[in-house]
Amino acid sequence: MAIQSIEDSKRLREEGRRLGRAGMSQRVHVLIAEYMAKYPDGHYIEAITLAGRLHAISLASRCDGYWHEKSSIGFCNEIWDIRKFEPEPVEAE
C-alpha cells in the first residue's frame, strides 16, 4: 500500500471518529440528496463521482467496528447484485 493511501486511510478514520455513526450517515444522506436534486434523471459520470465519495465514507467507517461491518455487508451485497444488473443504453453526451 502506498504511503499516500495509508495517510488517506488514517485521515478518513479520524474523520469517521469525529463524525460518529450519525454524522457519517447524515453525510451519505446529504450527498445522495444533492445528487438526486441536481440530476433527477441520473448522470453517468456524476454517479461514479458520487460512488467515489461514498467509498471515502465507507473507508471512514473503519473507525467503528459495527459501522465498518455494515459497510462491508453492503459491499459484499453489491458484489453479488452487480452480476445480475443489466444496464440500459446510454445516449452519448
SVG drawing of the C-alpha trace seen along z (x, -y; Angstrom):
<svg xmlns="http://www.w3.org/2000/svg" viewBox="-36 -21 41 34">
<polyline fill="none" stroke="black" stroke-width="0.4" points="0.0,0.0 1.4,-3.4 2.2,-5.9 -0.4,-8.3 -3.1,-5.6 -2.0,-4.9 -2.2,-8.6 -5.6,-8.9 -6.9,-5.9 -5.7,-7.3 -7.2,-10.7 -10.5,-9.2 -10.7,-7.1 -10.0,-10.3 -12.9,-12.0 -15.1,-8.9 -14.4,-9.2 -15.1,-12.9 -18.4,-12.4 -19.6,-9.3 -22.2,-6.9 -24.9,-9.6 -22.6,-12.0 -21.4,-9.5 -25.0,-8.5 -26.0,-12.2 -23.2,-12.8 -24.3,-9.9 -27.9,-11.3 -26.6,-14.8 -24.5,-13.5 -27.4,-11.4 -29.9,-14.2 -27.6,-16.7 -27.0,-14.2 -30.8,-13.5 -31.7,-17.2 -29.1,-18.1 -29.5,-15.0 -33.1,-13.7 -32.8,-11.6 -29.3,-10.5 -25.9,-11.3 -23.5,-8.5 -20.2,-10.4 -21.5,-12.2 -22.9,-8.8 -19.4,-7.4 -18.0,-10.5 -20.7,-10.0 -19.6,-6.4 -16.1,-7.6 -17.3,-10.0 -19.4,-7.2 -16.3,-5.0 -14.5,-7.6 -17.2,-7.4 -17.1,-3.7 -13.3,-3.9 -14.0,-6.4 -16.4,-3.8 -13.3,-1.6 -13.0,-3.7 -16.1,-1.9 -16.2,1.9 -20.0,2.1 -20.3,-0.6 -17.5,1.0 -19.2,4.3 -22.4,2.7 -20.4,1.1 -18.7,4.4 -22.1,6.2 -23.2,3.6 -20.1,4.1 -20.5,7.8 -24.2,7.5 -23.2,5.3 -20.5,7.8 -23.4,10.3 -26.0,7.8 -23.8,6.2 -23.6,9.6 -27.4,9.5 -27.6,5.9 -28.2,5.2 -27.6,1.6 -29.9,-0.4 -28.5,-2.0 -27.0,-5.4 -27.0,-8.3 -23.7,-9.9 -23.3,-13.4"/>
</svg>
